[in-house]
């Protein structure tokens, strides 16, 4: 399956999750390395002081060519995905990606990693777990394949 892992640059387990899903035979979009020569979109490519932006600066930055290209690349992968996994902890963009996928009728799952704040709307996801092997089994079920996944 083509799997879109929605997460955060700050999530330390994201590379392991991407690597594990690929080892299990899935084609996984990695926003940190969308292609061999691409190291993913970062706001600091637009402005080193991006964390101090005021609302109008942020709104203008959304129209920057680098932001437009990063958005287009992520959305292309999101549209092409067969399933979307939200890997916690993560931020606002990841939650929007999962929400878009749920609204588009794609299979969605949330992988909780560590302490988490309860969120009622997580019920939009088709599957919620704290275990990566269960994500593997869920993907296999969605694909109609019987495989025993272990981490």
C-alpha positions in Angstrom: 0.0 0.0 0.0 1.0 3.6 -0.4 1.1 5.0 3.1 1.3 8.7 4.1 2.8 9.1 7.5 1.6 12.4 8.9 3.8 13.6 11.8 6.2 16.3 12.9 9.8 17.2 12.4 10.1 17.0 16.2 8.8 13.4 16.4 11.9 11.3 17.0 10.2 8.0 16.1 9.1 9.1 12.7 12.1 7.7 10.8 11.8 4.3 12.5 8.1 4.1 11.6 8.8 5.0 8.0 11.6 2.5 7.9 9.5 -0.3 9.5 6.5 0.3 7.2 8.9 0.1 4.2 10.5 -3.1 5.5 7.0 -4.6 5.6 6.6 -3.8 1.9 4.7 -0.6 1.9 5.5 2.5 -0.2 5.8 5.2 2.4 5.9 8.9 1.8 8.5 10.5 4.0 8.0 14.3 4.3 11.6 14.6 5.6 13.0 13.1 2.4 10.3 13.2 -0.3 12.9 12.3 -2.9 16.6 11.5 -2.9 17.8 15.1 -3.3 14.9 16.7 -1.4 15.1 17.1 2.4 11.5 18.3 2.8 9.9 21.7 3.3 11.0 23.8 6.3 9.8 27.3 7.1 13.4 28.4 7.8 14.0 28.1 4.0 11.8 31.1 3.7 12.9 33.1 6.8 15.4 32.2 9.6 13.1 34.1 12.1 9.9 32.2 11.1 9.1 31.4 14.7 8.6 35.1 15.5 6.2 35.8 12.6 3.1 37.8 13.2 -0.1 36.7 11.4 0.4 38.8 8.3 3.9 37.6 7.8 2.7 34.0 8.0 -0.1 34.6 5.6 2.4 36.2 3.1 4.8 33.2 3.5 2.1 30.8 2.4 2.4 32.4 -1.0 6.2 32.0 -1.2 7.3 29.7 -4.0 9.1 27.4 -1.5 5.9 27.0 0.5 3.8 26.5 -2.6 6.2 23.8 -3.8 6.3 22.0 -0.4 2.5 22.1 -0.2 2.1 20.7 -3.7 4.5 17.9 -3.0 2.8 16.9 0.3 -0.7 17.1 -1.2 0.3 15.1 -4.2 1.5 12.3 -1.9 -1.6 12.6 0.3 -3.9 12.3 -2.7 -1.9 9.3 -4.0 -1.9 7.5 -0.6 -4.0 4.4 0.0 -4.0 5.0 3.8 -2.9 7.7 6.2 -1.3 7.2 9.6 -1.1 10.1 12.1 2.0 9.5 14.2 1.8 11.3 17.5 3.1 13.6 18.8 2.6 15.9 15.9 1.3 19.3 15.1 -1.5 21.1 13.3 -0.5 20.3 9.7 -0.5 16.5 10.5 -3.9 16.8 12.0 -5.2 18.6 8.9 -3.7 15.9 6.7 -5.5 13.2 8.6 -8.7 15.2 8.6 -8.4 15.7 4.8 -7.8 11.9 4.4 -10.8 11.0 6.5 -13.0 13.4 4.6 -11.7 11.9 1.3 -12.8 8.4 2.5 -9.2 7.1 2.9 -8.4 4.5 5.6 -7.0 6.4 8.5 -5.2 5.4 11.7 -3.6 7.2 14.7 -0.4 5.8 16.3 -0.1 7.2 19.8 3.5 7.3 21.0 3.9 8.3 24.7 1.6 10.5 26.8 -1.2 12.1 24.9 -4.1 14.6 25.5 -7.4 13.0 24.8 -9.2 14.3 21.7 -12.8 13.3 21.0 -12.5 14.0 17.2 -9.9 11.2 17.0 -13.0 9.1 16.6 -12.8 10.2 12.9 -9.9 7.8 12.4 -10.7 4.3 11.5 -8.2 2.8 13.9 -6.3 4.0 17.0 -3.4 2.2 18.7 -0.2 2.6 20.6 1.5 -0.3 18.9 3.3 -0.2 15.6 2.8 -3.9 14.9 -1.0 -3.3 15.2 -0.6 -0.6 12.5 1.0 -3.3 10.3 -1.9 -5.7 10.9 -4.4 -2.8 10.3 -2.8 -2.0 6.9 -2.8 -5.7 6.0 -6.5 -5.9 6.8 -7.2 -2.8 4.7 -5.2 -4.4 1.9 -6.9 -7.7 2.3 -3.6 -9.5 3.1 -3.0 -11.9 6.1 0.5 -11.1 7.4 1.9 -11.4 10.9 3.7 -8.1 11.8 6.1 -7.9 14.6 8.2 -5.0 15.8 
